[in-house]
Amino acid sequence: MTSTPAGQPATDQPAPDPHRWRALGVCLAIGFITMLDVSIVNVALPSIERSLDAGASQLQLIVAGYTLAFGLVLVPAGRLGDARGRRGIFLVGLSGFALTSLGAGLAQTDEVLAVMRLLQGVSAGLLNPQVVGTIQQLFSGYERGKAFGYFGATIGVSTAIGPALGGLIIQVAGAEHGWRWVFFVNVPVIAVVLPLAVKFLPRRAAGAMSGIVGPSGRPRLDVPGLVLVALTTAAVMVPFVTTTGAGGDDPTRWWWLAVAAVLAVATVLWERAYQRRTGAAVLDPRVLREPAFRNGALLGMAYFAGFTAVFLVVTLYLQQIAGYTPLQAGLVGMPFAIASAVAAQQSGRLVAERGRGVVVVGLVLVLLGLIGSDLVIRLVDPPAVAFALAATQMVAGAGSGLVIAPNQTLTLARVPVDRAGVAGSMLQVGQRVGSALGVAVALSTYYAALAAGVEGGVAAGRALLLTVALVAVALVVGVVDLRARHRDVTHDAVPAAGQG
């Protein structure tokens, strides 16, 4: 029997799942491969273009289709996992990801490859909300911060290592068909992970804990709300993921934002009405009213807008201007990945002690690293530029490890477990939209400067300045949230001191 502090009633809490750390390992492997496929394909595009005679629009769909489908499915998949159980969706998503990866590698035309990438994105969107929801379900307190620390390290490493791994695969397998192995590499990984998922993932359905059930006793699903949220997400993302940045983009794509605004209004009206009738709306007021969630989601969106674009700008500069191979350009990001992983592993303990202050310190380090990268690109010539960039990226990586996981922990700290999947997916939708926005703006700035005759280093520096501005927005949000938390602590401490 466990003892409780004096003066507090004993609570019947379920015993910790003995397989929770093994289940976390499965979740991290899933998070790694799904996030890796966001960036690993970028270095394979020239090989795909030559092998399949793909045009610019097809190449853009191959890259952007994955991100778009990923973001589109997140919220519906999160709510479905909360209501009906996460394990089954895990297994469906894993199987789908393996099959679509195999199909992408075997594709004989650019159209087939684009379709496979869309379906691969759907599978990734099914998986990621279950990862966050499972961590929220299996862990609490310090252990939850530690688990999210590992998850943050996984995101940082997979995003940074993608270009290097893609370049290595193409160099080993050959320029003609090396791109196929960029997709094939997922299949043996999933062949190992799938039986482990069957064995270790918890069987308990989250919906059984929610109490949000219909007349039949089954958990309610707000299907119209899910559809409206998905359509709104897609309308927001379309103009950004279809931006090539090289000029010639269809200007009418920005009308999608007007469509998104109309859909957003319709979503809010429907969700309010559905919540009044059933108390089971997808966009749960308990989550949206929580300042910690709102601030954390906004911070994550701004940070990912800057964080994701950095790797693309640096990789483009190193290959197009400095003359590095894809593998060499990808290796420059390795110090970022290593520093991010080390910092993220320590972030669970730090966030338990220091809270939002850890995120603020991390954002300051990221800003210093990005400003340093901007100066290096403008002032240092090849070949020394690669070594100098590796150093500045290491500083940014150390900061990033203190941002992603702690922000995830703090943002979801007060979210009920039965809403963990949909809350985590809402957080990730903001991150995906932020990533698409940041990449679109950075690419447009970079190519517009080159078209105007600006020297390559200066053009890349201008694009990096935009990433600095976006991370600075995240820092402002972090400081505002930190001050709000301090006020709350002070407000709560005054009555307690008076009672004492």
N, C-alpha and C positions, 0 to 999 in steps of 0.2 A: 504494500500500500504506500502511495506517495503522500508525503506530508505537505500541508499548505501553511502559508504564513499565518501567524496568530491574528485572530480577528477577521479572517477571510473565510468564506464558506468553501467547502470542498466542491470541486466540479468534476463531473464525469466526462473527462475528455478521452477520445479514442487513443489507444496506444499507438505510438509512432510505427509506421510501416517499416518492417525490418529490411525490406528491399529498396528503401527510398533512395539510397545512394547509387544503387545499381540502376534504378529507374532514371535517376538524374543523368547517369552516363549515357543511357539511351537517348534521352532528350537532348543532350549536348551534341551527340553525333548527328541527330536529325537537324538541329539548328545549324550545325556547321555546313552540312552539304547543301541545305536550302539557301543559306546566305552566300556560300561560295559561288553558287551558280548565278548570282547577281553580277559578279565582277569577272569571273574566270573566262567568260565568253568574249569579252572585249578584245583581248589580244589574239583571239582566233578569227576575227572578222576578215582580215586579208586572206587567210587560208580558205575560209568559206567562200569568199567572193570569187577566188580563182577556181575552186573545185566545182562549185555549182553555178557559176556564171550569174551570181546574184546581183541585182540592182540595188541602188541606194535605199529605196523604200522597203525592199525585202530585208535588207540588213538591219534597218531601223526596227522593223517589226520583230525580227529575231531577238534583238536586244530588249526592246521596250515591251514586247508582248508578254514576256515573263514577268516583268515588274508590274504591268497593268493587271494581269490576271491574278497575280499574288495579292495585290492590294484589294482587288474586287471581292475576293472570297473571304478575307480575314474575318470581318464581323459576323457574317452568317455562320462561318465555321466555328467561331468562338461561342456563339449563342447555342448552336447545335450541340457542341461538346458540353456546355454547362447543363443543358436540359436533358440530354439523352446519354451522357457518358462519353469520356474522351478516348478510351482505349480503342473502341471500334473505329472511330474516325482516324486515329493514329494508324491503324493497320491498313485501312483503305487508302489513306494518303501516301503511306510508304510504298505500297504496292503500285499505286498510280505513278509515283515519282520514278520508280525503277523501270516500269514499262515505257513511260514517255522519254526517259533518258536513253533507253535502248532504241526507241523509235527515232529519236533525234540523231543518234549516231549512225543509224542505218539509212537516213533520208537520202534520196537520190535527186530531189529537187529542192529549190529554196522555198517553194510553197509548202511542201510537206514539213520541212524543218521549222518553218514559222508556226504551223499548226501544232507541232509537237512542243514547241516552246510555250505556246499559250496553255496547253494542257499540263505541261510541267509546272507552270506558274500556279495553276489551279490546285495541283497536288501540294505545292509548297504552302499555299494559302490555307489548305485544310490542316496542315501539320503544325504550323507555328503557334496558333492560339492554344493548341493542346499542350505545347511545351510550356508556355507561360502558366496556363491553368493548372497543369500537373505540379509544377514547382510550388505554386501558391497552395495547392491542396496538400502536398506531402510535407512541407516545411513551415516552420513558424519561428518568430524571434530571430536570434542570432543565426540559426541554421538557414533561415530563409535568405538573409543577407549574404551568407556565404555561398548558397546555391546560386543566387542571382549574380554573385561575383564571378563564378565559373561561367555562367551563361554570357555575361558581358565580355569576358575574355574570349569566349568562342566567337561572338559576333565580331569583335575587333580583329581577331586573328584571321577569320575566314574572309573578311572584307579586304584586309591588307595583303593576304597571301595569294588571293585569287590570280592577279596578273602574273606573279612569279611562277605559280604552279602551272598556269596555262601556257606560259612561255616555255617552261621545261618540257611539258608534254609534247608540244609542237616540235621542239628541237629534237627530242628523242624519236618521236614517231614519224617525223618528216612533214614538210610544209604542205604536201598534197593532201594527205589524209590524217594529219595530226589532229585537226579540229574534231574528228570523230571521237577520238579518245578523250577529249575534254568532257564529252557526255558519257562515254562508256565507263569512265572511272567511277561513276556513281553506283553502277550495278553491283560490283562485288562488295562495296561498302554496305549497301542495303541488304545484300544476301547475308551478311553477318549480323546486321542490326535487327532485322525482322524477327528472327527467332528469339532474340533477347527481349524485344518489345513484347512478344507474346508471353514470355515467362515473367517479366519483372514489372510491367506497367500495371498500375492498380486497376482492379476490376470494378470498384465501387463507382456507380454513376453519380455525377455531381448533381444531376437534377433531383435525385432522391433526397438531397439535403436542402433543396431550395424552398420547398413548401409552395412553389408557384405551380399549381396543378389545375387542370380543368375538371369538368364534371365527371369525366371518365376515370379520373385518378392519375392520368398521365401528365407529365410536365407540359405546360403551355408553350407553343411556339408562335411568336408574332411574325407570321410569314409575310404579310404586306409590309411590315416594318423592316424586315430583313431585306426584302427586295428594294425598298426605297433607299435604304442605307447603301446597298451595293451599287445601285444606279447612280446615286449622288457621288460616291467615291470614284466610280469610273468616269463620270463627267468632269470631275475636278482634275483627274490624272491625265486624261487624253491629250490636252494641248501641250502638256509638259513632256510626256514620254514620246510624243511624235515630233519633237523639235530636234533637228539634226545639228543646228548651230552653224552650219556651213552656208546658209542662205538658200533661197528657193523654197522655203517651207510655205505651206498654204496658210495665208493669214486668217482665213475663215475658221481655223481650228480654235481661235480664242472665243468663238461664240459658245463653245462647250461650257465655258465658265458661267455664262448666262443661264444655260440649261441647268447647270449645277445649282445655281442660286434658287431657281424655281423648285427643283427637286428637294433642296434643303428645307425650304418653307413647307412644302407638302409633307416632308418627313416629320418635322417638328409638330405640325398640326395633328397628324395621325398618331404620333407617339403619345402626345398629351391626352388625346381622347382614349386611346387604348389603355393607357396607364390608369385613367379614372375608372374605366370599366372593369379591368382585370388585375391591375397591379403587376403586370408581367411584361411591360414594354421592353424592347431591346435596349434602348438608351435609358437605362435605369436612372431616375432622378437621384437616388442615393449615391450613385457614382458621379453624376455630372455636377451635383451640388457641392461635392467635396473639393475645397480649394487646392488641397495637395494634389489631387488628380488633375485638375485643370492646369495648374502651373507646371506640373511634371510633363503633361502631354504637350503643352506649348514649348517648353524647353527642349523636349526630345525632337519635336518637329524642326525647330530652328537649328539645333545642333546637327541633326542628320543632313539637313540641307547643305551645311558647310562641310561636314566630315566626309560625306560620300564623294563630293565633287573634287576634293583635294587629290585623291588617287588618280582620277581621270585626267586632271590638268597636268599633274606631274608626269604621268605616263606618256601623254601626248607630247609634252615638251621634250622629254628624254629621247623618244623615238623619232619624232618629226624634225626637231631642231638640233638636238645634241648628237643624233646619229647612233643611239644605242639600240641593241637588239631587244626584242620583247622580253627575253629572259633577263638581260642585264637591267632593263628598266624596271621589271618586276622585283628584282632583288633589292632595289633601293628602298622598297617599302617594308623589307623584312625587319629592320630595327624598330619600326613603328609597331609591327605585330608582336615582337618579343617584349618590348616595353609595355605595351597595352596588356598583354597576358599577365605579366608579373604584377603590374599595378592592380589589375582587376581581381586577382586572387587575394590581394590584401584588402580590397575595398569592402568586403563583407564585415570584417572586424572594425574598420575605420568608420563606416557609415553607422554602425551600432553605437560608436562612441561620439561621433561628431555630427552626424546627421547631414543636413543640406550643405554645411560648410565644406564637406569633402568634395561635393560636386562643384562648388564655386572655385575651390583651389584647382581642381582638375581643368575647368574651363580656362582659368588664367594660364595654366601650363600649355594648353592647346593653342591659345592665342599667341603665346610667345613662340611656340614652334612654327606656327603658320606665318607669322611675321618674319621669322628667321628664314623660312623657306622662300618667301617672296624676295627678300634681300639677296639670298644666294642665287636664285635664278636670274635676277637682274645684274648681279655684279661678278659672279664667278663663271669662268669659261670651262668647257670640257677639257680634260677628263675629270678635273678636280670637282666639278659641280656635283657629281654623283655622290662623292664621299661627304661633301658639305651638306647635301640634301639628306643623306642618311642620318647625319647627326641631328639636324633640326627636326626630322621626322621622329626620331627617338624621343625627343622632348614632347612632341605632340602626342605620341603614342602613350607615354606615361600619364599624361593628362587625360587622354581618352579612356584609359582603364579606370580612372576615378570618376568618370561621368556616366557611362552607359548603364553599368550594373547598379550603382547607387541610386541613380535617378529612377530606374525601374523599381527598385525596392521601395523607395520613398513614395513613389506615385501610386503603387498598388497596396501600400501598407494597410489602409483602412477599407479596402474593397472586400465585401463579403466573398467567401470562398465560392459560393454558388454563382457568383457573377465574375469570377476571376478570368474565365476564358474570354468573355465578351469585352471586359475592361482591358485585358492585355491586348486583344485584337484592335480595340479602338486606339490604344497607344501605338501599336505597330502601324496602323493605317496612317496616323500622323507622321510617323517616321518614313514610310514609303512615299507619301505625298511630298514631304520635305526633301527626300532624296531626289525625286523626279524634278522638283522645282530647282534645287541647287544645281543639278547637272545641266538642266536646260539653260539656266542663266549663265553658268560658267562657260559652257560650250559656245553660246552665242557671243559672249564677250571675247573669248579667245579667237574665234574665227573671224569676227568682225574686225578685230585689231589687225590680224594678219592680212585681211583683204584690203585694209587701209594703208598697207605698207609698213606697219609697225614692226620693229625688230622682234624676233621670236621670243626672246627672254622677257622683253617688256610686255608683250601680248600675254604670255603666261602669267606674269606678275600681276597684270590687271585682273585676270580671272581669279587669282589667288586672293587679291584684295577683297573681292566679293565674298569669298568663303570666310575671310577674317570678319567681315561685317555681319555675316549670318551667325557665326559663333559668338560675336559680341552681343547680338540680340539674346542668344541663349544665356549668356552671362548676366545680362540685365534681369531676365526672368528669374534666374537663380538667386540673385541678390534680393529681389523683391520677395520671393518665397522664403528665403532665410530670415528676413526681417519680420515677416508675418508669423513665422514659427516662433521666433523669439518673443513677440508680443503675446502669443497664445500661452507660452510657458510662463511668462511674467504674470499674465492675468490669472492663470490657474494657481500660481504659487501664492498670491496675496491672500485669498480666502483661507488656504491651507495654513499659512503662517498665523493668521488671526485665530483660527481654531486651536492651533497649538498653544 
